[in-house]
Amino acid sequence: MNIPKFLAVHDMAEPISVEEAAAMGRKVRDLTTQEVRWISTWVQLTEEGLIRRIYCCWESPDAESIRKILSDVQFPLEGVYPMAEVDPSTL
């Protein structure tokens, strides 16, 4: 079975440290389930090494399940979008 993938985009009102993001990430990780899985993350850094924006790949039956987890830990969220991975070697 192919589980839908989503991209959660987090815009930080003010840049945050890696440590602050890690603390929020641990709270999110603790709420994930076998059905709603946080797969990977990329971050956009400022020149000072602080995090400005976070992009997280999720597997979930629906976007609302992801929004609920992020809302429960009050993680800033710009949006959750359906996504697909593209392997450049297969183009």
C-alpha positions as CSV (number, residue, x, y, z in Angstrom):
1,M,0.0,0.0,0.0
2,N,1.3,3.5,-0.9
3,I,0.9,5.9,2.0
4,P,0.4,9.5,1.0
5,K,3.3,11.9,1.7
6,F,3.0,15.5,2.8
7,L,5.3,18.5,3.3
8,A,4.9,20.5,6.4
9,V,6.3,24.0,6.1
10,H,7.2,25.9,9.3
11,D,8.0,29.6,9.0
12,M,9.6,30.9,12.2
13,A,8.4,34.4,13.3
14,E,12.0,34.9,14.5
15,P,14.9,32.7,13.7
16,I,15.5,30.0,16.4
17,S,18.5,28.0,17.5
18,V,19.0,24.4,16.5
19,E,18.6,23.5,20.2
20,E,15.2,25.2,20.3
21,A,14.1,23.4,17.2
22,A,15.3,20.0,18.6
23,A,13.3,20.5,21.8
24,M,10.1,21.1,19.7
25,G,11.0,18.2,17.4
26,R,11.2,15.8,20.3
27,K,7.7,16.8,21.4
28,V,6.4,16.2,17.8
29,R,8.3,12.9,17.6
30,D,6.7,11.7,20.8
31,L,3.2,12.2,19.3
32,T,3.8,10.4,16.1
33,T,2.2,7.0,15.4
34,Q,2.7,4.1,13.0
35,E,0.0,5.7,10.8
36,V,1.3,9.3,11.0
37,R,5.1,9.3,10.6
38,W,7.6,12.1,10.5
39,I,10.1,10.9,7.9
40,S,12.8,13.7,7.5
41,T,13.5,17.4,7.8
42,W,15.4,20.1,6.0
43,V,16.1,23.5,7.5
44,Q,16.8,26.9,6.0
45,L,19.5,28.6,8.0
46,T,20.4,32.3,8.5
47,E,24.0,33.5,8.0
48,E,24.3,33.2,11.8
49,G,23.3,29.5,11.8
50,L,19.8,30.1,13.2
51,I,16.8,28.4,11.7
52,R,14.4,30.6,9.6
53,R,12.3,27.9,8.0
54,I,11.7,24.1,8.4
55,Y,10.5,21.6,5.9
56,C,9.3,18.2,7.1
57,C,8.3,15.2,5.1
58,W,5.5,13.1,6.6
59,E,3.6,9.9,5.7
60,S,0.0,10.1,6.8
61,P,-3.5,9.1,5.7
62,D,-4.4,12.8,5.6
63,A,-3.0,16.3,6.2
64,E,-5.3,16.9,9.2
65,S,-3.6,14.2,11.3
66,I,-0.3,16.0,10.9
67,R,-1.9,19.5,11.6
68,K,-3.3,18.0,14.9
69,I,0.1,16.8,16.1
70,L,1.7,20.1,15.3
71,S,-1.1,22.1,16.9
72,D,-0.9,20.0,20.1
73,V,2.8,21.0,20.6
74,Q,2.1,24.6,19.3
75,F,4.7,24.2,16.5
76,P,4.5,27.2,14.1
77,L,2.9,26.0,10.8
78,E,2.6,27.8,7.4
79,G,0.9,24.8,5.8
80,V,0.8,21.1,5.1
81,Y,0.9,20.1,1.4
82,P,0.6,16.8,-0.6
83,M,4.0,15.9,-2.1
84,A,5.8,13.4,-4.2
85,E,9.5,12.5,-4.4
86,V,11.2,12.8,-7.8
87,D,14.3,10.8,-8.5
88,P,16.4,12.7,-11.1
89,S,18.0,9.5,-12.3
90,T,14.7,8.3,-13.6
91,L,13.8,11.4,-15.7
